[in-house]
Every structure is written in C-alpha cells, then in structure tokens.
C-alpha cells in the first residue's frame, strides 16, 4: 500500500469523521468501530496531520520531520510544577508531633 497516495487522497472532512469515530467508538451511521478500524483511523489521522499540519505544539502528534511530540515536551514550556511534582513534594515533608510519651 502506498501510504503517500492514501494520505494525499484524504480530505479534512474525512479526517474529522475518523476523529469523531475514534472518539465515540462508532461510525456516523451508528455501527461500532472494530479494533482494526480504530487503529487504521488513528494512523491515518496522525499521518495526515504530519503531512499537512503546521502546528507542532499539539501533544501526541508527528511533525513533518517524523518526530513525535509528547505532552512532556509541551509541558516543559510552562512554568511551575505538575500535579505529580506537587504531590511528590508533599510526600517528602516529614511532620513530627509531640505526644505525652515524648515529653
């Protein structure tokens, strides 16, 4: 299969339908997506966006150069701690209390 020709034949409307089908788990007519159809739709969406999208800041996408953009790459551009970082800081604080036995 020539993926280049396949991607060139896709339209934005088709990609929108694929995206909706993957999100809802069913085609517009109500028929459920098979696991193979879901995987094929996701691959088509990613290849289409890699070819035609100029946006490189969307997480979990592929750039025209073939690099995968992940959420961590995007998050590193923002200041502050993530929820996990904050939770880990909270876990490392030791709280000591006095009891009657300690006095």
PEVENKA-V192226 format. One record per backbone hydrogen bond with DSSP energy under -0.5 kcal/mol. CO is the residue of the C=O (numbers start at 1). NH is the residue of the N-H. If there is no record, write none. Layout:
CO/NH  CO/NH
This chain:
1/3  2/6  3/7  4/8  5/9  6/10  7/10  11/15  12/16  13/17  14/18  15/19  16/20  17/21  18/22  19/23  20/24  21/25  21/26  25/33  27/30  31/27  34/38  35/39  36/40  37/41  38/42  39/43  40/44  41/45  42/46  43/47  44/48  45/49  46/50  47/51  48/52  49/53  57/59  58/61  61/69  63/66  67/63  68/70  69/60  69/61  70/74  71/75  72/76  74/77  75/78  82/86  83/87  84/88  85/89  86/90  87/91  88/92  89/92  90/93  92/94  93/95  94/96  99/102  99/103  100/103
